[in-house]
Amino acid sequence: MALLRSAARTPLGNALCKRLLGGVVVDRGFGAGAGAGVGTAEQMNLIRQLRERTSAPIKEVKSALVDCQWDIEAAQKELRKRGQVVASKKSSRTAAEGLLALAQSEGRAAVIELNCETDFVARNEIFQYLALALAKQALLVENPSDKVSGIYHMGPEHLEGLKLKLEHPKISGETTVQNAITEVAAIMGENVKFRRGYAMCASSHGVLSTYLHTSPQPGLGRIAGILSLEVEDENSQLDALQRVGSELAMHIVASKPLFLTKELVTPGALESEREILKSQAETSGKSQMAVDKMVEGRLRKYMEEVVLMEQKFVVNDSINVKTLIGNLSKEVGSSVKIGNFFRMEVGEGIQRNEASSVPEPVAQAV
């Protein structure tokens, strides 16, 4: 902008500025008296200021300023109105990219998923700022459901009407969560939406551990693993629990467990896997007895793949998670158990559940 202002002082430079700014720079404003009392340099300065405030395209900035007689405050309000209309039109478009944002306090953690249409927007600082602000807000939401002890789901209805105080140069002030999302959608030019959130509380005798994978900055990532470790003796070494908990949170992200123990594998999941394995085994042409043995052997392998306590520990695959927890119990001198866990990934199941109001499933202990 400084170069354009300097160039506009000569006839040739003014002509060039007119071409670059689509007719913004003229000797007598924008014609028909619009901005006639505002000089060329001031017009360009107002365009620069409004661009810095809103990140809106230069054509939209120019149009809003002209319509508002170069009143920058009025033009900023006009851009917000236009942005809300644009955001509303884009709201039906699929948004499968985005980020997870994590906020944590003593004994409690919340993770939310904020979606957009492209990875380019997910890398934008305004989008990332909003995601972190929503996670902090989610941390304050009381448990809306008693269905799952220790873990609870938060849908858009739990957050959208809440007040949010923003302190970013491009989005600031007190507003509602929904209005903040709409404003960011308008700035980004994409569909932006809060999809879901989950929170977990630790017991009084335990710790919460978290891990974020593919993290562009602290508190953000594309995959999250969270778990709680509980110990019987409140005087046990919490340092050891925190060390192993951090490793297990990473393990959950890497190994994708679906259930905590074999006993918690749902009958439906077990029967479905049994049918698949039986169908595969029958193609071998072996006897029914041999087929049954093959199915049972493969079911044991299935349990090792999807049950957290049966999985090989990613940090040391010579032991499984059950053995790891047993060793930890000996180290701290008290019985330790995994209370709850869940794993969450950006965009998982988004096509299947796009039109459904049913909460998207996450891998978790229940």
Secondary structure, DSSP 8 states (H G I E B T S, - for coil): -HHHHHHTTSHHHHHHHHHHTTS---TTTTSTTTTTTS-HHHHHHHHHHHHHHH---HHHHHHHHHHTTT-HHHHHHHHHHHHHHHHHHHTTS---EEEEEEEEETTEEEEEEEEES-HHHHT-HHHHHHHHHHHHHHTT-----SSSSSEEEE-HHHHTTSEEEEE-SSSEEEEEHHHHHHHHHHHHTS--EEEEEEEEE--SSEEEEEEEES-SSTTEESEEEEEEEEES-TTS-HHHHHHHHHHHHHHHHHH---BSSGGGS-HHHHHHHHHHHHHHHHTT---HHHHHHHHHHHHHHHHHHHBGGGSB-SS-TTSBHHHHHHHHHHHHTS-EEEEEEEEEETTTTTTTTTT--S----EE--
